[in-house]
């Protein structure tokens, strides 16, 4: 059972390592792609802004043309009046009024278009600033990611994580195996029968006289 648990732990560790390796390998690529996506978005905004500004330029040109025409017809009306031609003066003033009506009609559109242009310019400037900031930060993020990956690898090595069976764990199993063998040997020795030689030695020890016994015998022989 313990063997299969170790196998499962090793397989799980390798799977996690593979997932982390893929994430690490794609981090920089994904980050750079994100910057490219932001650039593409900026290009779309710039294109839309350019089209809007082009329309505004045409509108302003038309607006200014009617203002200029109004001035021109006023000058002609003045000249005709100075020449005593009131009939021509009225005709010139009628043309001036037509130009004035066009100016009034375009004023609102021009004002709205100018406001939209300023808003678009602000949005483009803001988006450009964000992209530049993201581009500057991307190198910092990549460096931080690499540093974090290196620190994680060191921590995993020290903790014995994400390796098959590290040397420290293997040494511990060797020590445990030796201890089991020593304990088993001791158990067999304790259970084995005593030899005849050991029994004879113990019986012989019972027959050995002590110094006190010998002294008592000697005194008895001498009558003391």
Buried (B, 14 or more C-beta within 10 A) or exposed (E): EEEEEEEEEBEEBEEEBEEBEEEBEEBBEEBEEEBEEBBEEBEEBBEEBEEBBEBBEEBBEBBEBBBEBBEBBBEBBEEBBEEEBEEBBEBBBEBBEBBBEBBEEBEEBBEEBEEBBEEBEEBBEEBBEEBEEBEEEBEEEBEEBEEEBEEBBEEBEEEEBBBEEBEEEEEEEEEEEEEEEEEEEEEEEEEEEEEEEEEEEEEEEEEEEEEEEEEEEEEEEEEE
